[in-house]
Amino acid sequence: MKPDAETSLAGAQARFPQYNCSAGCPVEAGLEQIAGKWKGLIIYHLLSDTLRFNQLARRMGSVTQRSLTKQLRELEADGILNRKVFPVVPPHVEYSLTEKGQKLRGVIEALHAWGREYRR
């Protein structure tokens, strides 16, 4: 027997409590910091490695230098990644996740598993 719409809605509401989003929705707050075409991939690649800019760009594929730079700056501003500049010529810059960024591991791993199952 197929559940009716009211039963399905009641079940969903029990599993996912309603938040008063006028004070700020927690999902919105989380997505605001990691939203962006490349941010999820940046975080994914930095979960296990500290990478230089060009290493990261190669792993990501078709991202432009401008887009990657912008997304890295936003993630740094949000406290998700560290940018370490070495005083050498040519410049040497390394990126790694902060403790806050490492806390996204479960989210990124779950998204990875979901994507493997449902990718086209």
C-alpha positions in Angstrom: 0.0 0.0 0.0 1.4 3.4 -1.0 1.5 6.0 1.8 -0.5 9.1 1.2 1.0 12.5 1.1 0.0 13.4 4.7 1.7 10.3 6.1 4.9 11.0 4.1 5.0 14.6 5.2 4.5 13.6 8.8 7.3 11.1 8.6 9.6 13.7 7.0 8.8 16.2 9.7 9.6 13.7 12.4 13.0 12.9 10.9 13.9 16.5 10.0 12.8 18.9 12.7 11.6 22.3 11.5 13.8 25.3 12.3 12.8 28.8 12.6 14.8 30.2 9.7 14.1 33.8 10.6 16.9 33.4 13.1 19.1 31.7 10.5 18.7 28.1 9.2 21.6 25.8 10.1 21.6 24.2 6.6 21.6 27.6 4.9 24.5 28.7 7.2 26.5 25.6 6.4 25.9 25.7 2.6 26.7 29.4 2.5 30.3 28.7 3.5 30.8 25.8 1.1 28.6 26.8 -1.8 30.5 27.5 -5.0 31.2 25.4 -8.1 34.7 24.4 -6.9 34.6 24.6 -3.1 33.5 21.0 -2.5 36.2 19.7 -4.8 38.9 21.9 -3.2 37.9 20.6 0.3 37.8 17.0 -1.1 41.4 17.2 -2.5 42.7 18.9 0.7 41.2 16.3 3.1 44.3 14.1 2.8 47.0 16.4 1.4 48.6 19.8 1.7 48.8 21.1 -1.9 50.4 23.9 -3.8 48.2 25.9 -6.1 49.3 24.1 -9.4 48.9 20.7 -7.8 45.4 21.5 -6.7 44.6 23.0 -10.2 45.8 19.8 -11.9 43.7 17.6 -9.7 40.6 19.6 -10.3 40.8 19.6 -14.1 38.9 22.4 -15.9 38.9 25.1 -13.3 40.3 28.4 -14.4 43.1 30.1 -12.4 40.8 33.0 -11.6 38.0 30.8 -10.4 40.3 28.7 -8.2 41.9 31.7 -6.7 38.6 33.3 -5.9 37.2 30.1 -4.2 40.5 29.6 -2.3 40.3 33.2 -0.9 36.7 32.7 0.1 37.5 29.4 1.9 40.4 31.1 3.7 38.2 34.0 4.7 35.7 31.6 6.2 38.4 29.8 8.2 38.1 26.5 6.2 41.6 26.5 4.8 45.0 27.7 5.6 47.2 29.5 3.1 50.9 29.4 3.9 53.3 31.6 1.9 57.0 30.8 1.8 59.3 33.7 1.3 61.1 32.4 -1.7 61.4 33.3 -5.4 59.4 32.1 -7.2 56.6 32.3 -4.6 55.7 29.0 -2.9 52.2 28.8 -1.5 50.6 25.8 0.2 47.0 25.1 1.1 45.7 22.9 3.8 42.4 22.5 5.7 42.0 24.1 9.1 40.4 22.2 12.0 37.1 23.7 10.9 37.7 22.4 7.4 38.6 18.9 8.6 35.2 18.8 10.3 33.6 18.7 6.8 35.2 15.3 6.2 32.0 13.4 7.0 29.9 15.7 4.8 32.3 15.4 1.8 32.7 11.6 2.2 28.9 11.2 2.3 28.5 13.4 -0.8 31.3 11.3 -2.5 29.4 8.1 -1.7 26.1 9.5 -2.8 27.7 10.8 -6.1 29.2 7.4 -6.8 25.9 5.8 -6.5 23.9 8.3 -8.5 26.2 9.9 -11.0 25.1 9.9 -14.6 
